[in-house]
Amino acid sequence: MLRRLVYRYLRQQKKAREQRYKTLNTVYLHQRAVRHNVAFLRRQHPGFDIIPVLKSNAYGHGLKELAEILDSVDCAFLAVDGYFEAAKIRHITRHRLLVLGYILPENAALVDTTRCSFVVQDRAGLEAFGSLARPVHIHLELNTGMNRLGLGEDELGAYLATLKRFSNLRLEGVMSHLADADNPADDSFTNRQVEIFDRSLEKIQAAGFSPDSIHIAQTAGSTKAQSKYANALRLGIGLCGINPLSAADTHYDELAGLQPVLSAASTIIKVIDLKPGGVVGYNRTYIAKQATRIGVLPFGYYEGLPRELSNIGILTSNGQKLPIVGRISMNHVMVELSGDLTIGDQVTIFSNDPKQPNSIAALAARHHLFAYSVATGIANSIRREIV
């Protein structure tokens, strides 16, 4: 506890020094929306534990920042993909961490088994953790049809027999992952996965194990998976306030109350008065038909603005819509200015208002982009601020 408090104090001091430097680009994380999204899913699933998933830099939002926001929220675990992610936040959160990704057997002795629980995929992993002279909390992943990770039903017996050999290993949880939960037209594959999951759970229980945490559903699956035994669900993209279901899905409205967590802004660094016939950007894909004021922003596809939005995307500023003109380049985007916008003014790159054309959900729907990729594509180098 003392170590965590010292770590937090030093981090706050470092952040205070960094905040004095005004950046041109900023990602804002709206903590009220994070808390709302957890509470929203909890109301829909009373009695279930919520497991926020912060993998891939918390879906591009900011691993440390979301862990900090969630420190005051009641959660069963915070889940990450790799141990490197767990190592970054284990001293800034009070929550236990669930490492979903594979751990090489030779690394078992090097990881923090006091703060972390581990999904262990095979008997080699069990033996590596079992050889340690300390307790280890294990989650067993079942392969119910995703055919990516986890154990098939025919592998379960040997795995459980190996688990029984080591008294220091505790089967804390059992999980699976739904492959087709966002299918708007057919839930049959999801239902088959649930059947396999429940049947496997019964075998695990018959073998003498009583796992505390049983989770098969992610955000999309939370609306469809009806397991007899599940008592927890993993909240990933839904934690960020993005509905993973299409509007054509009959379950879409069940997640429509999620609130986007992220907004991002950039700064106008140059204004160009373009004459008729003037061109903008690489390959001269934009030619002005009339005199036009162009604003230059230091936010390109490296920073996370999809290049597919060249000449068709829209940014916003105080209710004004600013069309993107020319090709989006690596570190810059140009927009057509309106009103009296000038150097130093902020422009919203991604809005946290789902009704705006530059919200992540709206961009994905209008321009046939994958919302997850847009979010995870936002550069880690951009400062994150909790608001």
RODO-2510 file (C-alpha; in nm, 4 decimals, decimal comma):
residues 387
     n   res          X          Y          Z
     1     m     0,0000     0,0000     0,0000
     2     l     0,2793     0,2451     0,0932
     3     r     0,4618     0,1671    -0,2292
     4     r     0,1486     0,2405    -0,4305
     5     l     0,0936     0,5716    -0,2501
     6     v     0,4532     0,6778    -0,3107
     7     y     0,4258     0,5769    -0,6766
     8     r     0,1056     0,7768    -0,7140
     9     y     0,2579     1,0848    -0,5457
    10     l     0,5616     1,0780    -0,7737
    11     r     0,3406     1,0295    -1,0774
    12     q     0,1231     1,3253    -0,9764
    13     q     0,4315     1,5438    -0,9352
    14     k     0,5595     1,4403    -1,2781
    15     k     0,2181     1,5043    -1,4326
    16     a     0,2020     1,8488    -1,2724
    17     r     0,5356     1,9409    -1,4319
    18     e     0,4262     1,8075    -1,7697
    19     q     0,0932     1,9927    -1,7579
    20     r     0,2735     2,3274    -1,7584
    21     y     0,3779     2,2556    -2,1186
    22     k     0,0826     2,3292    -2,3446
    23     t     0,0441     2,0622    -2,6108
    24     l    -0,1052     2,1122    -2,9561
    25     n    -0,3024     1,7852    -2,9391
    26     t    -0,4913     1,6462    -2,6409
    27     v    -0,7104     1,3438    -2,5738
    28     y    -0,9737     1,4082    -2,3076
    29     l    -1,1152     1,1218    -2,1013
    30     h    -1,4530     1,1960    -1,9470
    31     q    -1,4524     1,0118    -1,6165
    32     r    -1,8266     1,0563    -1,5579
    33     a    -1,8890     0,8550    -1,8760
    34     v    -1,6609     0,5727    -1,7568
    35     r    -1,8498     0,5444    -1,4294
    36     h    -2,1827     0,5669    -1,6099
    37     n    -2,0936     0,2824    -1,8467
    38     v    -1,9960     0,0470    -1,5653
    39     a    -2,3125     0,1316    -1,3720
    40     f    -2,5221     0,0991    -1,6890
    41     l    -2,4090    -0,2624    -1,7513
    42     r    -2,4396    -0,3448    -1,3822
    43     r    -2,8030    -0,2335    -1,3807
    44     q    -2,8710    -0,4524    -1,6826
    45     h    -2,7058    -0,7527    -1,5145
    46     p    -2,7795    -0,7375    -1,1416
    47     g    -2,5641    -0,9715    -0,9402
    48     f    -2,2929    -0,9885    -1,2095
    49     d    -1,9372    -0,8759    -1,1521
    50     i    -1,8103    -0,6280    -1,4093
    51     i    -1,4588    -0,6820    -1,5453
    52     p    -1,3375    -0,3713    -1,7318
    53     v    -1,0948    -0,4691    -2,0088
    54     l    -0,8059    -0,2255    -2,0579
    55     k    -0,6098    -0,4125    -2,3231
    56     s    -0,4400    -0,2329    -2,6122
    57     n    -0,3897     0,0887    -2,4157
    58     a    -0,7527     0,0660    -2,3019
    59     y    -0,8748     0,0522    -2,6623
    60     g    -0,6543     0,3503    -2,7431
    61     h    -0,8003     0,5649    -2,4678
    62     g    -0,5139     0,5453    -2,2173
    63     l    -0,4268     0,2477    -1,9965
    64     k    -0,3004     0,4350    -1,6910
    65     e    -0,5672     0,7022    -1,7084
    66     l    -0,8593     0,4586    -1,7236
    67     a    -0,7059     0,2509    -1,4454
    68     e    -0,6887     0,5692    -1,2381
    69     i    -1,0534     0,6540    -1,3059
    70     l    -1,1628     0,2985    -1,2262
    71     d    -0,9760     0,2932    -0,8954
    72     s    -1,2857     0,4370    -0,7272
    73     v    -1,5252     0,2009    -0,9097
    74     d    -1,6287    -0,1357    -0,7701
    75     c    -1,4947    -0,4032    -1,0094
    76     a    -1,4087    -0,7707    -0,9828
    77     f    -1,0832    -0,7260    -1,1788
    78     l    -0,9235    -0,5004    -1,4320
    79     a    -0,8334    -0,7165    -1,7316
    80     v    -0,5366    -0,6593    -1,9624
    81     d    -0,3904    -0,8564    -2,2492
    82     g    -0,0199    -0,8831    -2,1699
    83     y     0,1723    -0,8775    -1,8452
    84     f     0,3551    -0,5648    -1,9643
    85     e     0,0211    -0,3840    -1,9333
    86     a    -0,0372    -0,5212    -1,5840
    87     a     0,3105    -0,4047    -1,4799
    88     k     0,2258    -0,0493    -1,5849
    89     i    -0,0799    -0,0194    -1,3601
    90     r    -0,0334    -0,2635    -1,0724
    91     h     0,0952     0,0157    -0,8467
    92     i    -0,1697     0,2723    -0,9407
    93     t    -0,4825     0,0645    -0,8889
    94     r    -0,6261    -0,1173    -0,5916
    95     h    -0,7941    -0,3728    -0,8161
    96     r    -0,6683    -0,7208    -0,8850
    97     l    -0,5489    -0,7615    -1,2446
    98     l    -0,6471    -1,0412    -1,4807
    99     v    -0,3885    -1,1100    -1,7506
   100     l    -0,5765    -1,2558    -2,0464
   101     g    -0,2803    -1,3146    -2,2766
   102     y    -0,0323    -1,5991    -2,2980
   103     i     0,2555    -1,6181    -2,0524
   104     l     0,5639    -1,8066    -2,1656
   105     p     0,6365    -2,0843    -1,9119
   106     e     0,9881    -1,9497    -1,8547
   107     n     0,8384    -1,6159    -1,7486
   108     a     0,6119    -1,7590    -1,4792
   109     a     0,8697    -1,7075    -1,2054
   110     l     0,9155    -1,3413    -1,3027
   111     v     0,5585    -1,2115    -1,2804
   112     d     0,3664    -1,0641    -0,9880
   113     t     0,1347    -1,3402    -0,8678
   114     t     0,0270    -1,1382    -0,5649
   115     r    -0,1567    -0,8703    -0,7632
   116     c    -0,2319    -1,0647    -1,0801
   117     s    -0,4409    -1,3609    -1,1900
   118     f    -0,3535    -1,5420    -1,5126
   119     v    -0,5391    -1,7141    -1,7925
   120     v    -0,3332    -2,0295    -1,8422
   121     q    -0,3857    -2,1996    -2,1769
   122     d    -0,2000    -2,5298    -2,1426
   123     r    -0,0484    -2,7855    -1,9094
   124     a     0,3008    -2,6458    -1,9632
   125     g     0,1823    -2,3166    -1,8186
   126     l     0,0186    -2,4913    -1,5242
   127     e     0,3382    -2,6812    -1,4479
   128     a     0,5453    -2,3622    -1,4651
   129     f     0,3167    -2,1795    -1,2222
   130     g     0,2726    -2,4935    -1,0129
   131     s     0,6481    -2,5162    -0,9535
   132     l     0,6467    -2,1804    -0,7741
   133     a     0,6477    -2,1767    -0,3966
   134     r     0,3609    -1,9291    -0,3788
   135     p    -0,0132    -1,9195    -0,4494
   136     v    -0,1241    -1,8497    -0,8070
   137     h    -0,4768    -1,7660    -0,9202
   138     i    -0,5680    -1,9318    -1,2488
   139     h    -0,8436    -1,8674    -1,5018
   140     l    -0,9219    -2,1469    -1,7466
   141     e    -1,0278    -2,0413    -2,0957
   142     l    -1,2597    -2,2736    -2,2867
   143     n    -1,2555    -2,2894    -2,6646
   144     t    -1,6260    -2,3004    -2,7423
   145     g    -1,5996    -2,2147    -3,1110
   146     m    -1,3733    -1,9128    -3,1522
   147     n    -1,0806    -2,1472    -3,2299
   148     r    -0,8251    -1,8929    -3,1233
   149     l    -0,7302    -1,9717    -2,7650
   150     g    -0,8604    -2,1977    -2,4911
   151     l    -0,9200    -2,5646    -2,4281
   152     g    -1,1507    -2,7892    -2,6243
   153     e    -1,3779    -3,0298    -2,4379
   154     d    -1,1452    -3,3193    -2,5221
   155     e    -0,8518    -3,1388    -2,3544
   156     l    -1,0333    -3,0518    -2,0351
   157     g    -0,9741    -3,3760    -1,8424
   158     a    -0,5954    -3,3723    -1,8770
   159     y    -0,5814    -3,0016    -1,7876
   160     l    -0,7864    -3,0493    -1,4698
   161     a    -0,5766    -3,3510    -1,3693
   162     t    -0,2615    -3,1387    -1,4021
   163     l    -0,4223    -2,8586    -1,2045
   164     k    -0,4998    -3,0976    -0,9179
   165     r    -0,1336    -3,1932    -0,8877
   166     f    -0,0350    -2,8493    -0,7602
   167     s    -0,1743    -2,7326    -0,4287
   168     n    -0,0589    -2,3749    -0,4849
   169     l    -0,2802    -2,3319    -0,7933
   170     r    -0,6339    -2,2092    -0,7384
   171     l    -0,8906    -2,2192    -1,0169
   172     e    -1,0324    -1,8745    -0,9589
   173     g    -1,2202    -1,8387    -1,2863
   174     v    -1,3466    -1,9983    -1,6057
   175     m    -1,4045    -1,8005    -1,9252
   176     s    -1,4657    -1,8207    -2,2968
   177     h    -1,4959    -1,5732    -2,5819
   178     l    -1,7917    -1,5311    -2,8150
   179     a    -1,7031    -1,5255    -3,1848
   180     d    -2,0273    -1,4009    -3,3408
   181     a    -2,1993    -1,1928    -3,0755
   182     d    -2,2258    -0,8871    -3,3000
   183     n    -2,4084    -1,0773    -3,5744
   184     p    -2,7244    -0,8691    -3,6291
   185     a    -2,9255    -1,1461    -3,7940
   186     d    -2,8439    -1,4775    -3,6277
   187     d    -2,7669    -1,5689    -3,2650
   188     s    -2,7493    -1,9445    -3,3249
   189     f    -2,3691    -1,9692    -3,3108
   190     t    -2,3629    -1,7696    -2,9866
   191     n    -2,6246    -2,0035    -2,8402
   192     r    -2,4151    -2,3086    -2,9364
   193     q    -2,1106    -2,1564    -2,7702
   194     v    -2,3104    -2,1012    -2,4512
   195     e    -2,4267    -2,4643    -2,4563
   196     i    -2,0675    -2,5889    -2,4850
   197     f    -1,9581    -2,3466    -2,2127
   198     d    -2,2243    -2,4602    -1,9673
   199     r    -2,1601    -2,8271    -2,0420
   200     s    -1,7889    -2,7782    -1,9787
   201     l    -1,8639    -2,5897    -1,6571
   202     e    -2,0573    -2,8866    -1,5301
   203     k    -1,7580    -3,1114    -1,5992
   204     i    -1,5295    -2,8710    -1,4130
   205     q    -1,7634    -2,8642    -1,1151
   206     a    -1,8015    -3,2440    -1,1218
   207     a    -1,4209    -3,2669    -1,0999
   208     g    -1,4356    -3,0862    -0,7662
   209     f    -1,3622    -2,7269    -0,8679
   210     s    -1,5694    -2,4241    -0,7640
   211     p    -1,4482    -2,1194    -0,9583
   212     d    -1,5615    -1,7828    -0,8261
   213     s    -1,5609    -1,5904    -1,1531
   214     i    -1,7421    -1,7344    -1,4562
   215     h    -1,7494    -1,5146    -1,7669
   216     i    -1,8304    -1,5804    -2,1304
   217     a    -1,9721    -1,2500    -2,2574
   218     q    -1,8072    -0,9294    -2,3744
   219     t    -2,0060    -0,6093    -2,4343
   220     a    -2,1897    -0,7374    -2,7423
   221     g    -2,2481    -1,0792    -2,5908
   222     s    -2,3903    -0,9290    -2,2722
   223     t    -2,7169    -0,8756    -2,4618
   224     k    -2,7398    -1,2302    -2,5989
   225     a    -2,5488    -1,4946    -2,4021
   226     q    -2,7780    -1,6700    -2,1553
   227     s    -2,5424    -1,8960    -1,9605
   228     k    -2,6830    -2,0838    -1,6606
   229     y    -2,3588    -2,0338    -1,4705
   230     a    -2,2032    -1,7012    -1,5751
   231     n    -2,1764    -1,4452    -1,2955
   232     a    -1,9436    -1,1889    -1,4546
   233     l    -1,8983    -1,0138    -1,7877
   234     r    -1,6077    -0,8392    -1,9557
   235     l    -1,6684    -0,4759    -2,0473
   236     g    -1,4246    -0,3668    -2,3191
   237     i    -1,5395    -0,1367    -2,5981
   238     g    -1,8579    -0,0749    -2,3988
   239     l    -1,6475     0,0704    -2,1167
   240     c    -1,5367     0,3310    -2,3706
   241     g    -1,8989     0,4050    -2,4583
   242     i    -1,8998     0,2562    -2,8073
   243     n    -2,1898     0,0297    -2,9027
   244     p    -2,0445    -0,2762    -3,0825
   245     l    -2,3815    -0,3748    -3,2299
   246     s    -2,5096    -0,2429    -3,5608
   247     a    -2,8314    -0,0433    -3,5731
   248     a    -2,9891    -0,3378    -3,7558
   249     d    -2,9426    -0,5619    -3,4508
   250     t    -3,2572    -0,6107    -3,2447
   251     h    -3,0409    -0,5772    -2,9315
   252     y    -2,8871    -0,2448    -3,0403
   253     d    -3,1082    -0,0320    -2,8167
   254     e    -3,0017    -0,2282    -2,5094
   255     l    -2,6567    -0,0679    -2,5400
   256     a    -2,7673     0,2674    -2,6794
   257     g    -2,7355     0,4246    -2,3344
   258     l    -2,3565     0,3909    -2,3306
   259     q    -2,1737     0,7239    -2,3198
   260     p    -1,8550     0,7883    -2,5243
   261     v    -1,5550     0,8466    -2,2997
   262     l    -1,3057     0,9999    -2,5411
   263     s    -1,2791     1,3297    -2,7205
   264     a    -0,9689     1,4659    -2,8903
   265     a    -0,8715     1,8156    -2,9967
   266     s    -0,5991     1,9821    -3,1994
   267     t    -0,4859     2,3405    -3,2526
   268     i    -0,4833     2,5582    -3,5624
   269     i    -0,1171     2,6370    -3,6267
   270     k    -0,1422     2,8132    -3,9625
   271     v    -0,4080     2,9867    -4,1725
   272     i    -0,3785     3,0101    -4,5506
   273     d    -0,5921     3,2336    -4,7698
   274     l    -0,6336     3,0174    -5,0761
   275     k    -0,7155     3,1764    -5,4105
   276     p    -0,9438     3,0086    -5,6661
   277     g    -0,7495     2,7294    -5,8325
   278     g    -0,5175     2,6845    -5,5349
   279     v    -0,4424     2,3260    -5,4341
   280     v    -0,4036     2,1600    -5,0944
   281     g    -0,1917     1,8644    -4,9873
   282     y    -0,0281     1,5695    -5,1568
   283     n    -0,1237     1,4911    -5,5167
   284     r    -0,3364     1,8073    -5,5409
   285     t    -0,6559     1,6187    -5,4646
   286     y    -0,8295     1,9401    -5,3548
   287     i    -0,8580     2,2438    -5,5824
   288     a    -1,0319     2,5537    -5,4505
   289     k    -1,3267     2,6677    -5,6624
   290     q    -1,3358     3,0022    -5,4825
   291     a    -1,1366     3,2013    -5,2284
   292     t    -1,1104     2,9781    -4,9210
   293     r    -0,9504     3,0048    -4,5756
   294     i    -0,7577     2,6892    -4,4892
   295     g    -0,6532     2,5926    -4,1379
   296     v    -0,3621     2,3572    -4,0729
   297     l    -0,3788     2,1204    -3,7729
   298     p    -0,0861     1,9047    -3,6490
   299     f    -0,2977     1,5868    -3,6362
   300     g    -0,2461     1,3366    -3,9167
   301     y    -0,2775     0,9659    -3,9698
   302     y     0,0164     0,8990    -3,7355
   303     e    -0,1813     1,0699    -3,4594
   304     g    -0,4822     0,8555    -3,5486
   305     l    -0,6974     1,0432    -3,7980
   306     p    -0,7840     0,7830    -4,0643
   307     r    -0,6448     0,8743    -4,4069
   308     e    -0,9732     0,7463    -4,5544
   309     l    -1,1324     1,0727    -4,4361
   310     s    -0,9288     1,2787    -4,6851
   311     n    -1,1577     1,5262    -4,8646
   312     i    -1,4725     1,3748    -4,7098
   313     g    -1,4340     1,3912    -4,3297
   314     i    -1,5658     1,6696    -4,1074
   315     l    -1,4132     1,8163    -3,7917
   316     t    -1,5927     2,0583    -3,5586
   317     s    -1,5327     2,3686    -3,3510
   318     n    -1,7997     2,5200    -3,1264
   319     g    -2,0783     2,3825    -3,3414
   320     q    -1,9146     2,4762    -3,6715
   321     k    -1,8489     2,1975    -3,9204
   322     l    -1,5048     2,2123    -4,0803
   323     p    -1,4652     1,9941    -4,3924
   324     i    -1,1320     1,8174    -4,4343
   325     v    -0,9649     1,9303    -4,7577
   326     g    -0,6813     1,7545    -4,9354
   327     r    -0,5088     1,4345    -4,8371
   328     i    -0,4539     1,3746    -4,4674
   329     s    -0,0774     1,3528    -4,4250
   330     m     0,1312     1,1816    -4,1586
   331     n     0,1247     1,4665    -3,9071
   332     h    -0,1154     1,7245    -4,0503
   333     v    -0,4690     1,7736    -4,1700
   334     m    -0,6115     2,0787    -4,3442
   335     v    -0,9679     2,2007    -4,2994
   336     e    -1,1859     2,4678    -4,4548
   337     l    -1,2314     2,7370    -4,1928
   338     s    -1,5498     2,9270    -4,1216
   339     g    -1,6252     3,2242    -3,9030
   340     d    -1,3339     3,3933    -3,7306
   341     l    -1,1340     3,0810    -3,6399
   342     t    -0,7634     3,1549    -3,6388
   343     i    -0,4205     3,0388    -3,5154
   344     g    -0,4343     2,9021    -3,1610
   345     d    -0,8010     2,8017    -3,1686
   346     q    -0,8977     2,4450    -3,0842
   347     v    -1,0675     2,2096    -3,3257
   348     t    -1,2357     1,8855    -3,2185
   349     i    -1,0916     1,5858    -3,4002
   350     f    -1,3062     1,3223    -3,2273
   351     s    -1,6219     1,4275    -3,0439
   352     n    -1,7673     1,2507    -2,7415
   353     d    -2,1139     1,3608    -2,8587
   354     p    -2,2497     1,0643    -3,0602
   355     k    -2,4700     1,3024    -3,2609
   356     q    -2,1692     1,4849    -3,4044
   357     p    -2,0291     1,3732    -3,7428
   358     n    -1,6832     1,3286    -3,5935
   359     s    -1,7776     1,0996    -3,3064
   360     i    -1,6032     0,7647    -3,3429
   361     a    -1,9347     0,5834    -3,3853
   362     a    -2,0539     0,8281    -3,6520
   363     l    -1,7238     0,8092    -3,8416
   364     a    -1,7377     0,4304    -3,8395
   365     a    -2,0980     0,4197    -3,9615
   366     r    -2,0708     0,6919    -4,2263
   367     h    -1,7340     0,5984    -4,3734
   368     h    -1,7388     0,2189    -4,3286
   369     l    -1,4565     0,2223    -4,0740
   370     f    -1,4073    -0,0182    -3,7838
   371     a    -1,4726     0,1753    -3,4628
   372     y    -1,2243    -0,0351    -3,2645
   373     s    -0,9468     0,0481    -3,5137
   374     v    -1,0240     0,4184    -3,5030
   375     a    -1,0014     0,4210    -3,1225
   376     t    -0,6928     0,2009    -3,0904
   377     g    -0,5244     0,3969    -3,3701
   378     i    -0,4967     0,7144    -3,1619
   379     a    -0,1262     0,7660    -3,0925
   380     n    -0,0046     0,6841    -2,7423
   381     s     0,2206     0,9914    -2,7600
   382     i    -0,0745     1,2306    -2,7372
   383     r    -0,1323     1,3623    -2,3877
   384     r    -0,4337     1,2156    -2,2098
   385     e    -0,6216     1,4342    -1,9642
   386     i    -0,8939     1,3156    -1,7265
   387     v    -1,1828     1,5601    -1,7181
***
